[in-house]
Amino acid sequence: MIDHTGLIVSSGERSRDFYTQALAPLGYGLVVSHDGVAAFGPPGMPLFWIYQGPNPHTGVHIALSAADHDAVDRFHAAALAAGGTDHGAPGLRPEYHEHYYGAFVLDPDGNNIEAVYHAPA
């Protein structure tokens, strides 16, 4: 349903570096980068944008699809290594549905970024 989305961030460079590392396990790479703006996605498809601005978004929740449980685990580890804060270790979330497997991190501005896989392992 959603074609692309974006966040205003406090530091374009810091957030670009964070998301470049955190999103790699999900198959998203840096597609656009200039003057405090960056976009991530598959090659040639900028799906997730960040923009440096004076009033950064905080407390936003964005869930990104993962290919499998391993990709969720690798996302979480990469995001923590990139300076993110743990906001929910990888694992099943049966309160959402039987096969919901997700992990949550807070980005440098405090946004809740999730990787999720919905099928059985």
N, C-alpha and C positions, 0 to 999 in steps of 0.2 A: 504494500500500500504506500509506504513512504519511499520517495525516490532518493532523497538525500537529506542530511540534517547538518546543523552546525552549532558551535558554541563560541561565545566570546570568552577569551582567556586573558589572564593578566600578563603573561609573557609568551609571545608567539614562539620564540626560540626554545624556551624550556618545555612548553607543551608539545611543540613539534618533535623534539627529541624524545619525550616521554611516549607519545603515541606511535612514533616510528618503531620503537622497541616493543611496546606493549601489544600493538596490533599485528606484528609480523606473524605470530603463531596462528592467527586467524586467516592468514592469506591476504591481508591488507598491507599495501606498501604506500610510500609517499608518492603521490601523483602530481601535486602542485605545491610549490613553495616559493613565496616572495613577499617581502615587506610585511612581516607579521601575519601572513596568511599561509595556511597549509591545508591540503586535502589528501585524504587517504582512501584507498579502495583497491580493487583489482586494476591491472594496467589499463590506463585510459578511461577509468570510471571513477571520478572523484565523488565518493558517496558520503564521506564524513569530513566536514570542514571545521577548521578552527580559525578564529580571527582575533588578533590582539586588539583590545579595546579598553577604555577607561572604566567600564562597569562590567567586569567579568561575571559570567554565569556561575553560580554555585548551587550545590544541592540538586542538580539535574540528574535524572536517572536515564541512562541509555543502555539497552541490552543489544549485544551483537551476536549474531549466529556463529556457532562453531561447528566444525565438520564432525567432531567426535569428542569423547571424554578427554582424550589426550590433548587435543587442542585447547580445551578449557583449562586443563592443568598447566599447559605451557604458557597460555595467556597470563594466568595468575602469577606464575613465577617471573615471567618477563616484566610484567607491570611492577611487581615489587622491586625487581632489580633496577628498574628505571626510575625508582623513587616514589612509586605509588604507595598507598597505605592500605593494608588488608582491611576489607570490609565484609568478608565472608569467604572462607576457604572453599576450594573446590569440593563439591559433594552433591548428593541427591537432595532435592527439595520437594519431598512428597506432599507438602502442604500446597504446592502449586499443581502438580500432577505426578503420577507414578514414576515417570521416566525423566523428569526435569532435573538436569544436571547443570549446575552453574557455579560461577565464582565471581566475586565482587571486589573491586578495588576503588579507592578514591584517587582521582587524578590530582595534579598539583594545585588545582583550584577548589578541591573538595567535591567534585562531581562523582556520582556513583556510576562507575562503568562496569558492566557485566558482560561476561561471555556465557552463552547458554547452548546446550544441546538437548534436544527433545526426544530422542529415540532410545531404545534400550542399548546397553553397552554391547 
